[in-house]
Amino acid sequence: MATDESIAIEQLKHDDEKPKMAVKVYAPFKVYFEGEAYSISAVNEVGPFDILPHHRNFLCMLVPCNVVINTTSGRKVVKVSRALMHVKSDRVVVFVDV
């Protein structure tokens, strides 16, 4: 029978194997987030969308929304009024206030 501790250790091992991508969300004078993430969610003129590791190259303007970043250490939310998102080679860059 598995203990709570052994289940938690197995979960950590599983999380280490999940694909990640580099994410940076920043404005001209402030970095809101920089690190590894499992996914990032936002909204553009077409509607809500998610970016996962191995996503195709992508460029769009974000409308006012919450950018949700599922990081290796938890969930991070950044409220944006306008932003540019660029995705290339497992790197996501969000330029806020452009």
N, C-alpha and C positions, 0 to 999 in steps of 0.2 A: 504494500500500500504506500502510495506517495505521500510525503509530508508537504505542508505548505511551503517550507523552505526549498525542497527539491523542485517543486512546481515553479517557484519564483526564479530559481537558477536556470531551469530549462527555458523559461520565457525570456530571460536576459540573453541566453545563447541564441535563441531564435531571432530576437531583435537585432543582434549583431550581424546576422546573415542577411537581413532585409536590405534590398538596394537603397542607396541614399543618393542625394544630390547636394551640391553646394548652393546655398541660398544667401543672397545679400539684399536687404531692404534698407534703402537709405535716402536721405534728402541732402541738399548741399552742405548742411552743417550738422547733421545728426545721422548716426547709424542706428536703425531700429532693431535690426537682427542681422547677424552674420554667423553662419555655421551650417551643419549638416541637417537635412530634413528628409522625411519619407514622402511628403507631399506638400503642395501649396494650393490653396483654393482662393479664387477671386471672382470678380464680375466685370465683364466688358459690355459693349453695346448689344451684343447678341444674347448675353445672359451669363449665368454662373458657369464656371468651369474649374477643372482640377488639373494640376500638372503633377505627374509622377516621374520617377526616374526612367530614363531612356525615351523621354518624350521627343517628338520631332522638333526641329527648329521652329520657333514661334515668336512673334512680335505683335503686341497689341497695346492699346490705350485702355486703362482701367477707368471705370466710372466710379463715383463715390460708393465705397463698400468697405467691408472688413476683409483684409487679407489674412487668411488663416494658414499658419505654418505648423505642420505636425512635425516637431523636431524629435531628436533622439532623447531629449530630456523633458518632453511634454509639449503642450500646445501653446503657441504664441499668436496673439491677434494684434494686427496693426490696422488702425482705421486710416483710410486714405480718402482724400477728396478728388484727387486726380493723380495718375501715375502711368508710367510706361513700364511694361514688363517685357523682358528679353530672355528667351530660353534657347540655350545652345550647349550641346555636349554635356548634359547633366549639370549645367550651371544655370541658375535662375537669378536674374538681377532685376530688381524693382526700383526704379527711380521715382521717388515721391516728390510731389510739388513741381512738376515740370510743365 
